[in-house]
Amino acid sequence: KDGKVWVLGGLEPVHMAGRGGVGTLGATYASRGARQSALSIGSPMQYHVHRRIELPAGVTVTREPALVDVRDPHLTASRKGTYKGNIIEEDYRLNLPTGTVDASEYQAFVERVHVVDDGFMAGIRVKK
C-alpha cells in the first residue's frame, strides 16, 4: 500500500515444479554479465496463466502495467490484459524451449529476459 493507492503484484516468470519455488528468468538463465561459451537450456518452460481479479465496489485501476510482447527463437512471452471497471483480466504466456543460445547472442537474450521479468512482475495500481 502506498497511501490510498494499492499495488497488486504481477507474477514471477519462473515456477519450479517439485521444489515449489518461484523466481526470475534473469536469476535462472542470465546471471552472468557475458559468456565465452554457449548457454544450453535443457529444461523447457511453457505455460499460459489466465488471471481474473474482481475488485471491491468503488475500487478502480489507476495505472495498468505495460504490455509484454517478446518474440525470439529462444524465448517468447506476452502479458496482456483488460482493466475495465472493477474487473481485471490478464493473460501471461511463456515459452522457453530447449536449445542453445550462442555466446554472440547471449547479451540480446539477457535483455529480452529482463523485459519479461520486469513486465510479468509489474504491479497494477488501484485506488478507492
Protein Blocks (a to p, Z undefined) as FASTA:
>chain_A
ZZjaccdddddfbdcehjlpacdfklmmmmbfbdfbdcddfbdcdddddddddddehiac
fbdcdddddddfkbccddddddehjbccddddddddeddddfklmmmmmmmmmmmmmmmm
pccdddZZ
